[in-house]
Amino acid sequence: MAYNILISDPLSEDGIFPLREADGFKIVVDTDLTPDQLAEKIGEFDALLVRSQTQVTREIIEKATNLKIIGRAGVGVDNIDLPAATERGIIVVNAPDGNTNSAAEHTIAMLMSLARKIPQAFHSLKNKKWDRKTYIGVEVKNKTLGVVGFGRIGQEVAVRAKGQRMNVIAYDPFLTPEKAEKLGVQFGTVEDVIKAADFITIHTPLLKETRHLINKDAFAKMKDGVQIINCARGGIIDEEALYDAILSGKVAGAALDVFEEEPFVEHKLLTLPQVIATPHLGASTVEAQEIVAIDVSYDVVSFLTEGIVKNPVNLSSVPKDVLAKIEPYFNLTEQLGSFLSDLTEGPPEEINITYAGELANFDARPLSRNAVKGLLKSKLGESVNDVNAKFLADRLGITVNELKTPKSKGFTSLITVEVKTATGSRKVSGTLLNGLGGRIVRVDDFIVDVVPAGYLLFIRHKDQPGAIGRVGMLLAEEGINIATMQVGRSEVGGDAIMMLTIDKHVEVKGIEKLKALADIYDATPIDL
């Protein structure tokens, strides 16, 4: 069978050789198409390969009557209308691993340039100055590198840093002491890492939890003379706080490849001699650009000839009769996973998803992927989706089990998600109430009735008079309004819980105040 392939953004010939070598593939390269021209031509093609230039809009997709797959030669897919593609049954693939080596090498290059003040010395020499005293650097041997975010890139950076005989301490929400020992690094919390490190490098996604993770308070905990590298995402470091920390002498230098707003050419950080910077070059190598094109090309060939892809981004279609039964539960399962992500301490080792009642009669694997997605998304970011969630869990060493039972404890259908860690397990159950939508009906062994949306506050406490009042008074002092409250207890005077729906997020200082109240064991903010 013959397939027509359109490449609408510049890709190297070496990158598309899998397409050239495949039998029955006719390739058209046209990188100067206007949106109207692309809409006019797209109906002829089975596959479309793009980078970031081509905007694959809903209008384009509606004209793509024969299109089966869209390949994005890179990580981000913000230039592709994913819902529109999914609705039309068009699968979208990307290349999430292609820039790992490139980004790791750039990080090490920035670290060494920072330590030895190479850019500043070169600039001085270009200005015809022979100045050896000003640009005395430091050795990295026997220094401690703190790695915040220990995924693929963070681990590659650690390998290279150890080659420079650096000590490495790392934090990642999915890193355990056992995994750290196996990888030859020291395990620590974020606070452990920033306190111990001489150099700190960032490798986390930009999430609400990681935005301004490195802020004024974090800088205050660091060693005097610490040096900072960020080749991950702009916004993880509070740039104003970094500027102040450099001026005060707390931070001796910073190497930045990414910024909160890009292009980044006029910020006051660039006026500081202690700062070196590059214009988001982490993935800008010939090899990385070829690798992402190769990965996507292989996926296109594999999908069109065998129906198999390695890096899918969107969810492929499911049979309509199954979809009609399980689709109402999609949001609920993701919310249950997200709820447990906030509630669970430590990296998950096992996820058990139980379907009870009517749902036990259907193929619920799409729901399970949604639950895993909800659990991982707050830690890994938007790169987690319905299709790759199980794959990512496998790669993190998380076992996912799906269980079914006809016994639904009085509900038509009941979904229970349990997460096990090295320190214990937590579980949450949810259902759909006719005409009222999703509900969380059980947390661990406590019965509740909570809408899984907005800002929630989960509190464990001793069942004693006044506990609820003290919580209400403190939240009032913090300017936080309580919309609803659920309470439950195991026995009179025993362990109890409060589940509050509140109008805004409780800041860290507020949580600490709650934990300090009499009879309060723990307080956890949950953002759904």
C-alpha positions in Angstrom: 0.0 0.0 0.0 1.2 3.5 -0.8 1.4 6.3 1.8 1.7 10.0 1.1 3.8 11.9 3.7 4.0 15.7 4.0 6.9 17.4 5.8 6.0 21.0 6.3 8.9 22.2 8.5 12.6 21.9 7.9 13.9 18.4 8.9 17.3 17.0 8.0 17.7 14.3 5.4 19.5 12.2 7.9 16.5 12.6 10.2 13.9 11.3 7.8 15.9 8.4 6.4 13.4 5.8 8.0 10.8 7.3 5.7 13.0 7.3 2.7 13.9 3.6 3.2 10.3 2.4 3.8 8.6 0.8 0.9 5.5 2.5 -0.6 6.2 5.9 1.1 5.9 9.0 -1.1 7.4 12.0 0.6 6.6 15.6 -0.2 8.8 18.3 1.5 7.2 21.8 1.3 8.2 24.1 4.1 6.8 27.4 2.7 3.1 26.6 2.9 0.7 29.3 4.2 -2.1 28.0 6.4 -4.5 28.3 3.5 -2.2 26.3 1.2 -1.7 23.6 3.9 -5.5 23.3 4.3 -5.9 22.9 0.6 -3.2 20.2 0.3 -3.5 18.3 3.5 -6.4 16.1 2.3 -4.0 14.2 0.0 -1.7 12.9 2.9 -1.7 10.0 5.3 0.9 11.6 7.6 2.2 15.1 8.5 5.6 15.8 10.1 6.2 19.2 11.7 8.4 21.0 14.1 7.2 24.2 15.8 6.7 26.3 12.7 3.5 24.7 11.3 0.3 25.4 13.2 -1.9 22.3 12.9 -5.2 23.9 13.8 -8.7 22.5 14.0 -9.4 24.0 10.6 -6.4 22.2 9.1 -7.4 18.9 10.7 -11.0 19.1 9.5 -9.6 19.3 5.9 -7.3 16.3 6.6 -9.7 13.6 5.3 -7.0 11.0 4.9 -4.6 11.9 7.7 -3.8 9.1 10.1 -0.8 10.4 12.1 0.9 13.7 12.9 4.5 13.6 14.0 6.1 16.4 16.0 9.9 16.3 15.8 10.5 17.6 19.3 8.8 17.5 22.7 6.2 20.2 22.8 3.0 19.8 20.9 1.4 23.2 21.6 1.3 23.9 17.9 -1.1 20.9 17.3 -4.8 20.9 18.3 -4.8 17.7 20.2 -8.5 17.5 20.9 -9.3 18.0 17.2 -6.9 15.3 16.2 -8.2 12.9 18.8 -11.8 13.6 17.7 -10.9 12.7 14.2 -9.0 9.5 15.3 -5.6 11.0 14.2 -2.8 9.9 16.5 -0.1 12.4 17.4 3.4 11.3 18.3 6.5 13.3 19.5 10.1 12.6 20.5 10.5 13.1 24.3 13.9 11.5 24.6 15.7 13.0 21.7 17.3 15.9 23.5 18.4 14.1 26.7 22.1 13.9 25.8 22.1 17.4 24.3 20.5 19.0 27.4 22.8 17.1 29.8 25.9 18.1 27.8 24.8 21.8 27.7 24.3 21.7 31.5 27.8 20.4 32.1 29.2 23.0 29.6 27.4 25.8 31.6 28.6 24.4 34.9 32.3 24.3 33.7 32.0 27.8 32.1 30.5 29.1 35.3 33.2 27.6 37.5 36.1 28.8 35.4 34.5 32.1 34.3 35.2 31.3 30.6 32.6 33.6 28.9 33.7 36.6 31.0 37.4 36.0 30.4 36.8 35.6 26.7 34.8 38.8 26.5 37.6 40.6 28.3 40.1 39.2 25.9 38.0 40.3 22.9 38.1 43.8 24.4 42.0 43.6 24.2 42.5 43.1 28.0 44.9 40.4 29.4 43.4 40.0 32.8 44.3 36.9 34.7 43.5 38.0 38.3 39.9 38.9 37.8 38.9 35.6 36.3 40.2 33.1 38.8 37.8 30.2 39.0 37.2 27.2 41.2 37.7 23.5 40.6 34.7 21.2 40.6 36.6 18.2 41.8 35.3 17.1 45.3 32.6 19.8 45.2 29.0 18.8 45.7 26.5 19.1 42.8 22.9 19.3 43.9 20.5 18.0 41.3 16.9 19.1 41.7 14.9 16.8 39.4 16.4 13.4 38.7 14.7 12.1 35.6 16.5 11.2 32.4 18.4 14.5 32.0 19.2 14.9 35.7 20.6 11.3 35.8 22.7 12.0 32.7 24.1 15.2 34.3 25.0 13.2 37.4 26.9 10.6 35.4 29.0 13.4 33.8 29.5 15.2 37.1 30.8 12.1 38.7 33.2 11.8 35.8 34.5 15.2 37.0 34.9 13.6 40.5 32.1 15.6 41.9 29.8 14.4 44.7 26.2 14.3 43.8 23.1 14.7 46.0 19.7 14.5 44.2 16.0 15.0 44.8 13.1 13.8 42.8 9.6 12.9 43.8 10.1 9.4 42.4 13.5 8.9 43.7 13.9 6.5 46.7 17.0 6.0 48.8 17.4 2.5 47.3 17.3 3.9 43.7 19.7 6.7 44.7 22.2 4.2 46.1 21.9 2.0 42.9 22.6 5.1 40.8 25.6 6.1 43.0 24.2 9.4 44.3 23.1 10.6 47.7 19.4 10.9 48.3 17.8 14.0 49.9 14.9 16.3 50.1 14.9 19.6 48.2 16.0 21.3 51.4 18.8 18.7 51.9 20.0 19.3 48.3 20.1 23.1 48.4 21.8 23.1 51.8 24.5 20.7 50.9 25.4 21.8 47.3 28.2 24.0 46.1 26.6 23.9 42.6 22.8 23.4 42.1 21.3 22.4 38.7 17.6 22.3 38.0 15.9 19.5 35.9 12.2 19.6 36.9 9.2 20.4 34.7 7.5 23.7 35.3 4.4 23.0 37.4 2.5 25.0 40.0 4.4 23.1 42.6 7.8 23.9 41.0 7.2 27.5 40.0 9.6 29.7 41.9 10.8 26.5 43.8 14.2 28.3 44.0 13.0 31.5 45.8 14.1 33.9 48.5 13.6 31.3 51.3 15.5 28.7 49.3 18.5 31.0 48.7 18.7 31.8 52.4 19.2 28.1 53.1 22.1 27.7 50.6 25.8 27.8 51.2 27.4 31.2 50.8 29.0 31.3 47.4 26.7 28.7 45.8 26.5 28.6 42.0 23.2 28.0 40.1 22.6 26.4 36.7 19.2 26.2 35.0 18.9 24.5 31.7 15.4 23.1 32.3 12.5 25.6 32.4 12.2 29.3 33.0 10.1 30.1 36.1 11.5 27.4 38.4 13.9 30.0 39.7 12.5 33.3 41.0 14.6 35.7 38.8 14.1 38.7 41.1 15.2 36.6 44.1 18.2 35.4 42.2 19.2 38.9 41.3 19.1 39.9 44.9 21.0 36.8 46.0 23.8 37.6 43.6 24.0 41.2 44.7 24.2 40.1 48.4 27.0 37.7 47.6 25.0 34.6 48.7 25.1 33.4 45.1 28.5 33.6 43.5 27.3 33.0 39.9 24.5 31.7 37.8 24.4 30.0 34.4 21.0 30.3 32.7 19.7 28.8 29.4 16.0 29.4 30.1 14.0 32.3 31.4 10.5 33.2 32.7 9.8 35.3 29.5 11.6 34.6 26.2 13.2 36.1 24.2 15.2 37.4 27.2 17.6 40.2 26.2 17.0 43.2 28.5 16.6 41.8 32.1 18.8 43.2 34.8 20.2 39.8 35.5 22.2 40.1 32.3 23.9 43.3 33.6 25.6 41.3 36.4 29.1 40.0 35.6 28.4 36.9 37.7 25.7 35.7 35.2 26.4 33.8 32.0 23.5 32.9 29.7 22.6 31.3 26.4 19.3 31.7 24.4 17.6 28.4 25.2 20.2 26.2 23.4 19.8 23.0 25.5 18.4 21.0 22.6 20.2 22.9 19.9 22.7 20.4 18.5 22.8 18.8 15.1 22.5 15.4 16.7 19.5 16.2 18.8 17.7 17.7 15.9 18.4 14.6 13.9 17.4 12.2 16.7 14.0 13.8 17.2 13.3 13.6 13.5 14.5 9.9 13.4 12.3 9.0 16.4 9.2 10.5 14.8 10.0 9.1 11.4 10.2 5.6 12.9 6.9 6.1 14.7 5.2 7.2 11.5 6.5 4.2 9.6 5.6 1.8 12.4 2.1 3.2 12.8 1.2 3.2 9.1 2.6 -0.3 8.5 2.0 -2.1 11.8 -0.3 0.1 13.9 2.3 0.5 16.7 3.8 3.7 18.1 6.4 4.3 20.7 5.7 7.9 21.8 1.9 8.6 21.4 0.7 11.9 22.8 -3.1 11.6 22.5 -5.5 8.8 23.2 -6.5 6.6 20.4 -10.2 5.9 19.9 -12.1 3.2 21.7 -15.2 1.2 20.6 -18.2 3.5 20.8 -20.2 1.1 23.0 -17.5 0.9 25.6 -16.8 4.6 25.4 -20.5 5.4 26.1 -20.3 3.5 29.4 -16.9 4.6 30.7 -16.6 8.1 29.4 -18.5 9.7 32.2 -15.9 8.4 34.6 -12.9 9.8 32.8 -12.6 13.0 34.9 -13.4 11.2 38.1 -10.6 8.7 37.7 -8.0 11.4 36.9 -9.2 13.4 40.0 -8.8 10.3 42.2 -5.3 9.9 41.0 -4.5 13.6 41.5 -6.0 13.5 45.0 -3.7 10.7 46.0 -0.7 12.4 44.5 -1.2 15.2 47.0 -2.1 12.9 49.9 0.7 10.3 49.5 4.1 10.8 50.9 7.1 9.2 49.2 7.5 7.7 45.7 4.7 5.3 44.7 5.7 1.7 44.3 2.3 0.1 43.5 -1.0 1.4 42.3 -4.1 -0.7 42.7 -7.3 0.3 40.8 -10.5 -1.5 41.7 -13.7 -1.4 39.7 -16.8 -2.5 41.5 -20.4 -2.9 40.3 -21.4 -2.2 36.7 -17.9 -0.9 35.7 -16.5 -4.4 36.4 -18.3 -5.6 33.3 -16.3 -3.3 30.9 -12.8 -2.9 29.6 -11.7 -0.2 32.0 -8.1 0.2 30.9 -8.7 3.7 29.6 -9.9 4.7 33.0 -6.9 3.1 34.7 -4.6 5.1 32.4 -6.5 8.2 33.5 -6.0 7.4 37.2 -2.3 6.9 36.7 -2.1 10.1 34.7 -3.7 12.0 37.5 -1.2 10.5 40.0 1.9 11.3 37.9 0.9 14.6 36.3 1.5 16.8 39.3 5.1 15.5 39.4 6.0 15.1 35.8 3.8 17.8 34.2 1.8 18.0 31.0 4.0 15.5 29.2 1.9 12.8 31.0 -1.2 11.8 29.0 -3.7 9.0 28.8 -1.6 7.0 26.4 1.9 7.2 27.9 0.9 7.2 31.6 1.3 3.4 32.0 4.5 3.4 30.1 5.9 6.2 32.4 4.8 4.3 35.5 6.6 1.1 34.2 9.8 3.2 33.6 9.6 4.5 37.1 9.3 1.0 38.5 5.6 1.5 39.6 3.5 -1.6 39.4 -0.1 -0.9 38.2 -2.8 -3.5 39.0 -6.4 -3.5 37.8 -9.0 -5.4 39.9 -12.7 -6.0 39.4 -15.5 -7.1 41.7 -19.3 -7.2 41.5 -19.6 -5.9 45.1 -20.0 -2.1 45.0 -21.0 -1.4 48.6 -24.4 0.0 47.7 -23.2 2.1 44.6 -24.1 1.4 41.0 -20.3 1.6 40.3 -17.4 2.4 42.6 -13.8 3.1 41.7 -11.1 2.7 44.4 -7.5 3.8 43.8 -4.8 2.7 46.3 -1.2 3.8 46.3 1.4 1.9 48.1 4.8 3.4 49.1 7.7 2.2 51.2 6.0 3.8 54.3 2.4 2.6 53.8 -0.6 2.9 51.6 -3.4 5.5 51.0 -6.6 4.9 49.1 -9.6 6.9 47.9 -12.9 5.8 46.4 -15.3 7.7 44.1 -18.5 7.3 42.2 -21.0 9.2 40.1 -24.2 10.3 41.7 -27.1 10.6 39.2 -27.5 14.2 38.2 -24.8 15.4 40.7 -21.6 14.3 39.0 -18.5 12.8 40.7 -18.1 12.3 44.4 -15.3 11.1 46.7 -17.1 8.8 49.0 -14.3 7.3 51.0 -10.7 8.3 52.1 -8.8 5.4 53.6 -11.4 3.9 56.0 -13.4 7.1 56.5 -16.7 7.7 54.7 -17.1 11.2 53.2 -19.2 12.9 50.5 -17.0 15.5 48.7 -17.0 17.0 45.2 -13.5 16.4 43.7 -12.9 19.9 42.5 -11.2 23.1 43.5 -9.2 23.6 46.7 -9.5 20.9 49.4 -8.0 20.5 52.8 -7.6 17.1 54.3 -6.9 17.0 58.1 -6.2 14.1 60.4 -6.9 14.8 64.1 -7.9 13.3 67.4 -11.7 13.2 68.0 -11.8 15.8 70.8 -14.2 18.7 71.5 -12.9 22.0 70.0 -10.7 20.6 67.3 -13.0 21.6 64.5 -13.5 25.1 66.0 -9.7 25.7 66.3 -9.3 24.8 62.6 -12.1 27.1 61.6 -10.7 30.0 63.7 -7.2 29.6 62.2 -8.5 29.5 58.6 -10.5 32.6 59.3 -7.3 34.3 60.6 -5.6 33.3 57.3 -8.5 34.8 55.3 -9.7 31.5 54.0 -13.4 30.8 53.7 -14.8 27.3 54.2 -17.4 26.3 51.7 -18.1 22.7 52.9 -16.9 20.4 55.7 -17.1 16.7 56.1 -16.0 14.9 59.3 -15.5 11.3 60.1 -14.2 9.2 63.0 -13.2 5.6 63.7 -14.5 5.7 67.3 -15.4 8.3 70.0 -12.2 9.9 71.1 -10.2 8.0 68.4 -8.7 9.0 65.1 -10.8 11.3 62.9 -10.6 13.4 59.7 -11.9 16.6 58.4 -12.3 17.2 54.6 -12.9 20.9 53.8 -13.7 22.6 50.6 -12.1 26.1 50.7 -12.1 29.1 48.5 -8.3 29.4 48.0 -5.1 27.5 48.5 -3.5 27.4 52.0 0.1 28.6 51.9 2.9 26.6 53.6 2.9 28.8 56.6 -0.8 28.3 57.1 -0.4 24.5 56.9 2.4 24.7 59.5 0.1 26.6 61.8 -2.6 24.0 61.4 -0.3 21.2 62.2 0.8 23.0 65.4 -2.8 23.1 66.7 -3.8 20.9 69.6 -5.1 17.4 68.6 -4.2 18.0 64.9 -2.0 15.2 63.5 -1.5 16.4 59.9 -3.0 18.8 57.3 -2.6 18.4 53.6 -3.7 20.9 50.9 -5.2 19.3 47.8 -5.6 21.2 44.5 -8.0 19.6 42.0 
